[in-house]
Each structure stands twice: as structure tokens, then as C-alpha cells.
Amino acid sequence: MEEHKSILKLSSIFLQYPDDEWYRNGDIHDFILQLGSASEREQLLNFWDYSVSLPWLELAQNYVKQFDFSKDCSLYLTYGIFGDKRERGQGFIKLKMEYAKAGYRITGDELPDYLPLILEAMSETDDAFIHKLYFIHKKAMDQLYDQLREQNSPYAYLLAAVLETLDKTVARQQEKEQKTV
């Protein structure tokens, strides 16, 4: 898997409710250490260090406080724009169609605007789709990052790594598109 897709996949995993499978998994730590991008590596290591410094139950409680009880830090990216309005449901339909066009099949019951799902889809599709999804959700991701950073949340490290990775990926994609014109 290409490095940018690995960063997106790992961030997707870390942004979900903490799981025993990755918690204190030394292989993940070793993988992060091998990333070529120094900035993203540092951001992911900062989050890793935070997560393994806590007992698992405390990590899980902090996750719930951060994301489940905060409207400002919702991982459902269209919630901040539409709330529970009807337009949000219409947006879901369009988003599901975009996933299908890219060949990504949503499994499970998560809504299509759930950031970990978006990052997972990006990790499994081509850069053109990453570009499209990023610009659909860029404003919401930037707002989430600003909120997390303002709250000194360790999850801000993950968003920083994601945003840097996506900015680089989009720049490469735009460069590639310009060369073909």
C-alpha cells in the first residue's frame, strides 16, 4: 500500500472507538517509525504515545468524551453543516453514489459522512477519488481540526497528519492532471 494510503488507513483506525487489536500493538508503532514523511510520522507518533500512556479504559472514556458528547467535534462531517435536517439525508445519497462510482462498498451501518469511513474509503481508492472526497469534506475537516487543536486534544495530531497527507496527495493529483492536458 502506498504510504499516503497507509497514513489514511491508520488514521481511520485510530479515529474509531479504541480497539484492543491496535492498542499497545508494537507492530503499529514500528510501522509508524518506518514512515518516510517526517511530519506525518511525528504526528502519528504523538498520538501513539498518548494512547499507550493511558490504561485502555481511560483511553476509551476520553474518546467518548471527545467525540460522542461534543457537537463541536463530531466525526460525522455533515452534521455541523446540516444537523438533522432533510438535506443531510439527500447528501448521504449523493455521497453513497460517489463511493459506488469509485468502486468502494460501504459495509456495516456507519453513515457515509463518518470520518473514519471516509478515510478508509480514501485508503482503498484512487487519488482522483481522494481528491474529490477531500474537497467535499475539507471545510468540515479543517473545522474539526481547529476544534481539536483549540481543546488541546491528542486527536488533533491525527487530523494534522490526515490534512497534511491529503494536501500532498491532492497536489500530486493536480500536477498529474496538468501534465495530461
Contacts in CASP RR format, 6 or more apart in sequence:
PFRMAT RR
TARGET T0000
AUTHOR 0000-0000-0000
METHOD contacts of the structure
MODEL  1
MEEHKSILKLSSIFLQYPDDEWYRNGDIHDFILQLGSASEREQLLNFWDY
SVSLPWLELAQNYVKQFDFSKDCSLYLTYGIFGDKRERGQGFIKLKMEYA
KAGYRITGDELPDYLPLILEAMSETDDAFIHKLYFIHKKAMDQLYDQLRE
QNSPYAYLLAAVLETLDKTVARQQEKEQKTV
1 9 0 8 1.000
1 123 0 8 1.000
3 35 0 8 1.000
3 36 0 8 1.000
3 37 0 8 1.000
4 165 0 8 1.000
4 168 0 8 1.000
4 169 0 8 1.000
5 122 0 8 1.000
5 123 0 8 1.000
5 124 0 8 1.000
6 31 0 8 1.000
6 35 0 8 1.000
6 123 0 8 1.000
7 35 0 8 1.000
7 37 0 8 1.000
7 40 0 8 1.000
7 44 0 8 1.000
7 161 0 8 1.000
7 162 0 8 1.000
7 165 0 8 1.000
8 119 0 8 1.000
8 120 0 8 1.000
8 122 0 8 1.000
8 123 0 8 1.000
8 130 0 8 1.000
8 162 0 8 1.000
8 165 0 8 1.000
8 166 0 8 1.000
9 119 0 8 1.000
9 120 0 8 1.000
9 123 0 8 1.000
9 124 0 8 1.000
10 28 0 8 1.000
10 31 0 8 1.000
10 32 0 8 1.000
10 44 0 8 1.000
11 44 0 8 1.000
11 119 0 8 1.000
11 158 0 8 1.000
11 161 0 8 1.000
11 162 0 8 1.000
12 115 0 8 1.000
12 116 0 8 1.000
12 117 0 8 1.000
12 119 0 8 1.000
12 120 0 8 1.000
12 123 0 8 1.000
13 19 0 8 1.000
13 22 0 8 1.000
13 116 0 8 1.000
14 22 0 8 1.000
14 44 0 8 1.000
14 47 0 8 1.000
14 51 0 8 1.000
14 158 0 8 1.000
15 75 0 8 1.000
15 115 0 8 1.000
15 116 0 8 1.000
15 119 0 8 1.000
15 155 0 8 1.000
15 158 0 8 1.000
16 116 0 8 1.000
17 60 0 8 1.000
17 63 0 8 1.000
17 64 0 8 1.000
18 51 0 8 1.000
18 56 0 8 1.000
18 59 0 8 1.000
18 60 0 8 1.000
18 63 0 8 1.000
20 56 0 8 1.000
22 28 0 8 1.000
23 51 0 8 1.000
23 52 0 8 1.000
23 56 0 8 1.000
23 59 0 8 1.000
24 52 0 8 1.000
24 56 0 8 1.000
28 48 0 8 1.000
29 48 0 8 1.000
29 52 0 8 1.000
32 41 0 8 1.000
32 44 0 8 1.000
32 45 0 8 1.000
32 48 0 8 1.000
33 41 0 8 1.000
33 45 0 8 1.000
35 41 0 8 1.000
35 44 0 8 1.000
37 164 0 8 1.000
37 165 0 8 1.000
37 168 0 8 1.000
39 161 0 8 1.000
39 164 0 8 1.000
40 161 0 8 1.000
40 164 0 8 1.000
40 165 0 8 1.000
43 157 0 8 1.000
43 158 0 8 1.000
43 160 0 8 1.000
43 161 0 8 1.000
43 164 0 8 1.000
44 157 0 8 1.000
44 158 0 8 1.000
44 161 0 8 1.000
46 154 0 8 1.000
46 157 0 8 1.000
47 154 0 8 1.000
47 155 0 8 1.000
47 157 0 8 1.000
47 158 0 8 1.000
47 161 0 8 1.000
50 154 0 8 1.000
50 157 0 8 1.000
51 59 0 8 1.000
51 154 0 8 1.000
54 62 0 8 1.000
66 73 0 8 1.000
66 148 0 8 1.000
66 151 0 8 1.000
66 153 0 8 1.000
66 155 0 8 1.000
67 73 0 8 1.000
67 74 0 8 1.000
67 75 0 8 1.000
67 155 0 8 1.000
71 79 0 8 1.000
71 80 0 8 1.000
72 147 0 8 1.000
73 144 0 8 1.000
73 147 0 8 1.000
73 148 0 8 1.000
73 151 0 8 1.000
73 153 0 8 1.000
73 155 0 8 1.000
74 80 0 8 1.000
74 144 0 8 1.000
75 114 0 8 1.000
75 115 0 8 1.000
75 116 0 8 1.000
75 144 0 8 1.000
76 111 0 8 1.000
76 113 0 8 1.000
76 114 0 8 1.000
76 115 0 8 1.000
77 113 0 8 1.000
77 114 0 8 1.000
77 115 0 8 1.000
77 118 0 8 1.000
77 137 0 8 1.000
77 140 0 8 1.000
77 141 0 8 1.000
77 144 0 8 1.000
78 88 0 8 1.000
78 91 0 8 1.000
78 92 0 8 1.000
78 113 0 8 1.000
78 140 0 8 1.000
79 88 0 8 1.000
79 113 0 8 1.000
80 140 0 8 1.000
80 143 0 8 1.000
81 88 0 8 1.000
81 140 0 8 1.000
82 88 0 8 1.000
82 89 0 8 1.000
82 91 0 8 1.000
88 113 0 8 1.000
92 111 0 8 1.000
92 112 0 8 1.000
92 113 0 8 1.000
95 112 0 8 1.000
95 113 0 8 1.000
95 136 0 8 1.000
96 106 0 8 1.000
96 112 0 8 1.000
98 129 0 8 1.000
98 132 0 8 1.000
98 133 0 8 1.000
98 136 0 8 1.000
99 105 0 8 1.000
99 106 0 8 1.000
99 112 0 8 1.000
99 121 0 8 1.000
102 121 0 8 1.000
102 125 0 8 1.000
102 126 0 8 1.000
102 129 0 8 1.000
103 125 0 8 1.000
104 121 0 8 1.000
104 124 0 8 1.000
104 125 0 8 1.000
104 129 0 8 1.000
106 112 0 8 1.000
106 117 0 8 1.000
106 121 0 8 1.000
110 116 0 8 1.000
110 117 0 8 1.000
111 117 0 8 1.000
112 118 0 8 1.000
113 137 0 8 1.000
115 137 0 8 1.000
115 141 0 8 1.000
115 144 0 8 1.000
118 133 0 8 1.000
118 137 0 8 1.000
119 162 0 8 1.000
121 129 0 8 1.000
121 133 0 8 1.000
122 129 0 8 1.000
122 130 0 8 1.000
122 133 0 8 1.000
122 134 0 8 1.000
122 166 0 8 1.000
127 169 0 8 1.000
127 172 0 8 1.000
127 173 0 8 1.000
127 176 0 8 1.000
128 173 0 8 1.000
130 166 0 8 1.000
130 169 0 8 1.000
130 170 0 8 1.000
130 173 0 8 1.000
131 169 0 8 1.000
131 170 0 8 1.000
131 173 0 8 1.000
131 174 0 8 1.000
134 141 0 8 1.000
134 166 0 8 1.000
134 169 0 8 1.000
134 170 0 8 1.000
135 170 0 8 1.000
138 166 0 8 1.000
141 159 0 8 1.000
141 162 0 8 1.000
141 163 0 8 1.000
141 166 0 8 1.000
142 163 0 8 1.000
144 159 0 8 1.000
145 156 0 8 1.000
145 159 0 8 1.000
145 160 0 8 1.000
145 163 0 8 1.000
148 155 0 8 1.000
148 156 0 8 1.000
148 159 0 8 1.000
149 156 0 8 1.000
149 159 0 8 1.000
149 160 0 8 1.000
END
